[in-house]
């Protein structure tokens, strides 16, 4: 099935979509400002991210009620990108555009089903790390000082910030954080807590005239269209960051899509969702904004308010654009400590407290992966944390699968009841008088078990015949094929008769593709295990008769 180009906007339920779009925009406004500040690109860049990704995800995405925008993980990644390419600002823009192009490629190549396979301990460690980073990076703004570019620098300059702390800034940040928790639940159903604190706190502090830092007045409220000089960019360094951004954005978006499916009883199109999100990030990068993704809080707010179709996402983006162009000059009146208190509240909520509460019941290996990812995210970089976490989780999975595959390899000689044999097969096997070795292979055989399989089947020379039972093997890869080829050739060198049983077509195709066709033809082959055991028992009886 081919991907459609553009979603059809349905105006039949425009009132419901209008309510959903307004509610989503109310949630997106303070988050866009906050995450834009966290990234280092500024509040306007965060709002343009919400506008671009929200609009294009609605028009081209695969989840009708999805609301996209800047998220905590992506804001932190971009903070690192801006530091990495501090001398080449166009390279940071190029990273965002490249990430969008990679996401679009994911969608076209139908990689949507694979993106969500990132293990949960990696996601948990990364999310908790991002939450901690957001909190740590607010230490200095809470004290009334300039924000640091990363957590290490934030800790290094903390003594100086403490010595020059602004008590009003501390009190305002603490009050803002407290207010985020204290706002009644009934009020939260109508207006997001972050928006209430942002507007109320800014108005009150400005009215009191306290001496605290404010957000900088934006140089321009119009987007800064950037065309990076493609031939002058450090592509080798950019690829890694762009790939991480594409993966995080895709994972965030697809997880939000699944949450939307659960709430609306609909089913999203993963590949189309990646295409829409990628296009949104590509345009966001072109306009000098930060990357975004499907955001659960905004999407669920849209659904709860009645949003039913992509029209709600379009309304959300157009409303944000109108607010930015019409009232963007008010950004300079937002006290930095108020935004810091809101960001600490957001950072606390991003930490995966659910997993931390269950940590004593989790598998030790999973906890180790989560802890390493968290440590690397906070103290090294989020890019390194994701890469290392995925590699560790993949290796752990390969090791576990290899152990399971080797456990399914059962060697039987007829002295005891062999597993998985019927009574007739067991009877024939016992008639072989321990001169036949039955090797049962179970499940897919892959590279993880290849070396162990070779060692496991190293000593098979004490029998006249070797039966390799492939009845329960649906797949073999190159490494397992080479291991089995070694076992068969070793048996041939020992003048043993090799019998292959139950070869399925995918396995035969893999053997032929690997150049084992002649070796297979030199072996006896049976479709059923009973026939192979009957042949082996008959051959053994005839051989014993000749010996007598």
N, C-alpha and C positions, 0 to 999 in steps of 0.2 A: 504494500500500500504506500503510495507516494504522499509526501507531506504537502498539505495545502499551503498556499502562500500567505493569505490574509484571513483573519477571523471575520465572520459576519457579525456586525453589531446589531443586537436585538433591542428595539426600543419599546417592545410591548410591556416590559416591566421597568420602565425608566425610573419610576418613583422609587422602587426598591433599590435599583442600582445607584440612584442619586444619594440615597441615605447611606449605602455602603461606601460609596466613593468619598463622601464628606467625612464619615467616621475614619476611614483609612487615612485620609489626608491629615486628620487631627492627630493620629498616632504618628504619622510619618514626619510631620513638621519638626517636633523636638528631636526625634531620632536622627533626622537628616542633618540638622544643625550640629548635634553632638558628635556624630560619627565623622562628619566633615572636619571638625576640630581635632578629633583624635588622630585622624589620618595625617594631619599636617597640611592638608590642601585648603582648609578653610571651610566655614559653614556654607558658603555659596556652592562650592564643589559638591558638598554632601546633598544639598537640595537638588542640584541638577542631576545627580546620580538617581535620586528618587524619581525625578520627572522622566528621565530617559528610559531607565530600566522598567519603570512602572508602565510607561506608554507602550514600549515595544513588546514587553512580555504580554500585555493585554491584547495587542493587535496581532502578534505572530505566535504567541505561546500556546501550550497545550493544556493549560489548566484555566478554565473559565473564570474562576474567582481569585486567581493568584494576584497578589500585590507585591511587586518587587521594589527594592530600594537598598540603600547601604545597610550593612550589617556589621556587628562587632568584629567578627573574625576577618572580614575583608578590609575593614578600616585599619586593623592592626597590621595586616600584611602590607597594605599600602604605606603605612608609616615606615616600615622597614625598607620598602622600595624607594621611597623618597630619600631616605638616608643613604642607601646604596648608590643611588644615582644623583647625589646632591650636586655634582658638577655638571650633570647633563639632564636638566629637567624634561627635555623632550623625550629622553629615554624612558622616564617614568610614564609619560603619556603613551609611548609606544608599547609599554608593557600591558597597559589596560586594553588597548586596541588589539594587541596580539592575543590576549586572554579571551577577548570576545570572539575573535576569529577561530580560536581553538574550540571554544564552546560550540560555535556554529558547525564546525567540522564534526564534533561529537554527535550532534543531532543528525547531520546528513549521513554519517556512517552508522547510525543507529546504535550508538554506545550507551544510550540511556539506561538500559537494563544492567549495565556493568558498573556505572558510576556509584550506585548505591551499595556496592559490595565492600566499601571501606569498613573495616571492623569497628564495632562500637567502642572498644577501649581507646582506639585512636581518636575517634570523634569526641569521646568524653574527655580525654586528656587535653586535646586541642581546645575544646570549648572552655574547660576550667582554666587552662593557661591563658586564654584570651581574656576571660573575666578578671583574672589576677593582674594581667598587664594593664587593662583599663584602670583598675583601682590604683595600682602603683604609679601610673603616669599622671594621676590626679593629685599626688601628694604635694607637689610644688604649687600648682594652681590653687589648691585649698589653702596654702600658706600665703597666698597673694603674690607668688613669684611666677616667672615665666615657665611654661611647660617644657619638659625635657623631651628629647627625640626618641628615647628608648628607656627601658627599665633600668639598665645598668647606669646610665647617666642620671636618671631620676634619683637613684639611691646615692650616687656619688655627690650630687649637689645638695642632698637633703640637709646636711649639717649647716650649710650656708643659708638655705631657705629657712631653717628653724631659727637661726640667729637673727634673721630679718623678717620674721613672720608678721603678717598683718592680722591682728586679732579680729578685726571686723570680717575679713575674708573667711577665717576659720569658723566664726559663729554663723555666717551666712551659709556656708557650705554644709555645716552640720544641720542647720535649720531646714535647708532644702532636702537633704537626705531624709530627715525625720518626717518632713511633710509628705514625701513620696509614699511612705508607709502609712501615714496617719490619715490620708484622705479616705473618707468613708467608701465602702464598697458600692453603695447605691450611686454615688456620684461618679465612680469609675465606669459604671455602665454607660454613662452619657458622654463623659469627657475623660481622656487618658490622664493619669496622674502626672505624667511628665509635662504635659501641656499646661495643666493647672499650675504646677510649680514654676514652670518657665515664665508664663505670663504674669501670674500673681507675684512671684518673687522679684521679677524685673521691675514691675510697677512700684512695688513697695520700697525696694532699695533705691530706685531713682527718686522716689518721693522723699525719702529720708535724707538723701544726699550724702551717704557714707562714702568714705574714700577707699574704694576697692577697684581693682582692674576690671575693665569692660572688654568685650570682644571688639576687634578692630573694625573700623568702618570699611566695608568692601570697596575695593578700587572701582569695580564695575559690577552691576547686577546682570549684565548680558554675558552669555557664554563666550569663552575665549577659544575660538576655533583654532586648533593646532594641527598642522600637517608635518609630522616628524620627518626629518631628512633621512630617508630609509637607508641610504648608502653609508651614512656616518654613524649609525647606531651600533652599540656593542651587543650584537644579536646573541652571542654565546651566553652572556650573563643574563640577558633578558628572557631567554627561553625558559629557564628554570622557574623564575618568579611568575611568568605568565602561565605556565602549566599549573603551578600550585593555585593561582587565583582561579583559573578555569575549573580545576577540580573542586575547590572549596565552594565556589559559586554554584556549580552544578549539583554538588551534594546538598547544599542548603536548599536549593530550589526544589529538588526532587523530594527531599524530606518534607518540605512545606506542601508540595503537591499531594503527597500521601495523607498529610493531615487534613488538607482540604477535601480529599476524596472521602475520608472518614466522616467529615462533618456534613457533606452534601450528598453522600451516597452516589457520587459520580466517579468516573474513571478518567484520569488524565492521560495524555499522550507524552511520554517521557522525551522522546526524540524531538518532537515539535517544541516542547518546553525549553529544551536546551538551545534550539535554534532561535527562539524568541529572546531568551536571556542573553545569548551570545550577541545577537544583533543590538540589544539594548546596551551592553557593555562596550561594544564597538563604537556606537554613537556617543556614549558617555565619555570614552577616551578622546574622541575627536573634539568634544566640547570642553576638554580639560577637567572633567569630573572624575570621581573615583568609581571603582567597579561596584556592582550591586548583585543582589540575588533575591530569590523569593524569600520573603520574610514571614515567619509564622505569625507573629503578633499582629502585623498589618493585615495579613490574609484572613485570620480568624476574626478580627474586628470587622472586616468587610462582610464576612459571612453572617456574623451575629446581627449586624445592622440591616441585613436583608439583601446584600449584593448577590446577584444571580448569574451575571454574564460578564464578558470582558468590558462592557460599557462602564462598569464600576471602576475598573482600573484606569480607563481613559479619563473618567471624571476626576479621579484622584490626582492624576498627573497634571491635568489642565488647571485644577484648583490650586495645586502647589505652585505652578508657573505664575498664575495670577497673583497669588500672595507674595511671591518673591519679587516680581516686577513692580507690584503696587505698594508693598510695605517692606521691601528688603532693606530700606534705609534704617529701619528700626533695629537691625541687628546690632548696631553700635551701642544700643541702650541695654543690651543683655549683660548683666554682671557675670564675669568669668566664674566666681565662686558658686553662683546658682547653677550654672551648667556643670561644674565639677561635681556638685552634690548629686545632680541627676545622673551623671556618668557613673559615679560610684554605685548608685542604685541599680543602674543597668548592668554594671560589671558583676555585682553580687548575684543578680538574676541569671546571668550567663553561666556562672559556675554550675557544674552538674552535681547539685547536691543529692539528687536521687541516687546516682551511682556511688557517691561517697558514703551515703548511709548504708548501702548494701555491700560495701567493700570487703567486709570480713567474710561474706558468704561467696564472694567471687573467686574465680580460679586464680591462683597465685601468678600464673603467667600473664593473664589479662591485666591484673593489677600492676605488674611490673611494666608492661607496655604503656599503660595509662600514665604511670608515674614518670617514666622516661620522656614521654611526649610532653607532659606538663612541664617538666624541668627544662627541656630544650626550648619549648615555646617561650617560657618566661625569661630564661637566662642566655639563650643563644639566638635563635630566630624561629619564627613560626614556619618558615619554609623548610628549614632543616628538620623541625619537629614532625611535620607531616611526612616528609620523605623517609625519615628513620622509622617512624611509627608504622607506615605501610609496609616497609621492608621487613621489620621485625614480625609484624602480624602475619605476613605472607610466609616467612620462614617457619614460624610456629605452626601455621596451618599445614605446610608441606610436611613438617616433621610428624604431626599428628596423623595425617593421611597416610604417610609412609608406614607408621607403626600399625595402623589399621590394616593396610594392604599386606604387610608381612604377617600379621596375625591370621589373615585369611589363607595363608599358604600352609597347607597341612600335608605332611609326609606320612604315608601309611605303608606298612609292609605285610599286612594280613594277619599278624599275630594278635591284634586286638580289633575290635569293631571300628571300622573306619567311619568318620562322620559323613553324613549326606548320602550314604549308600542305602538302597532298598535291600530287602531280604535276599532277593535274587542276585543282586550285584554283590552283596557280601558273601554269599555262598560261592559264587564264581571266584571272588577274590581270595577266599580261603583255600580254594583248590590250586592256587598258584604256588603254594608251599614256600612262602617268604622269598621267592625268587623274582618277584615283581615289585617295583617301587611305584606307588600311586601318589602323584603330586597333584593336589587339588589347589587351583588358583581361583580366588574369589574377588569379584568387583573389578573396577578399572585399575590397570597397572600403569603407574606413571614413573617419572624420573626420580621422585622422592624415594621410591622403594627399590630402584634398580640395583644400587650397590649392595643393599641388604639381601636382595633376592639372589644375587650372584654368590655371596658368602653362604647363604642358607642352603644353596643347592650345590655347594662345592664338592661334597663327598657323596657321590652316588654310584661309585664303581663296584659296590658289593652285590649288585643285582643283574640278572640277565636282561631284564626289560625295564624300561622307564615309561610310565604313562603320564603324560601331561594333560590334565583335565581342564579344558578351557570353557566348560559348559556355562559357568557363571561369570565369564569375563566379557564385558561388552566393548571394552576399549583398551588399547595399549598405545603408548607413545614411543618416540624414538629410543629413549633411554631404556625403557623396559624391553623393547624389541631387541636391542643389542645384548641385554642381559640374558634373555631367553635364547638368543642365537648362540651365545657362549655355552650355555647349559647343554643345548642340543649337540653342538660340535664336540663338546667334551665327552658326552655319552657315545657319540659315533667313534671317537678315537679309542674308547674303551671296548669297542665291538659290542655295544649294547643295542638292543632293538628299541627304537623310540616310537611311541604311539601317541598321536595327537587326537584328542577327543573334543567334540563339541565346538569346533572353530566357528565363530560367528562371522558374518560377511565383513563388518568393519575391521575385525582383527585380521582376517585374511588379506584385505586390501592394504592394511598397514604393513603386513609382512612382505607382500609383493612390492610395495613401494620402496621398502628398505632393502630390496635385493635378496630376499630370503626364499624366492620361489623355488630354486633348485634344491635348497636345503629342506624345504617342506615336502617336496616331491620324494625325497629320499626317505621320508618317514612314513610309517603306516598311519592312515587317517580313518577315524570312525565318527559318525554323527552322534551315536548314542554310547553312553558309558557301559551299558550292559554288554553290547556287542564287542566292545574293546576288551572287557574283562573275560568274556567267553573265549575270544581268540587267544588271549594271553594264557588262560588256564589250559586250553587244548594244546597250545604249542609247548607248554611246560611238561604236560603229561607225555607228549610224543618224544620230547627230548630226554625225559627220564627213562622212557621205555627203551630208547636207543642206547642209553648209557648202560642199561642192565644187559 
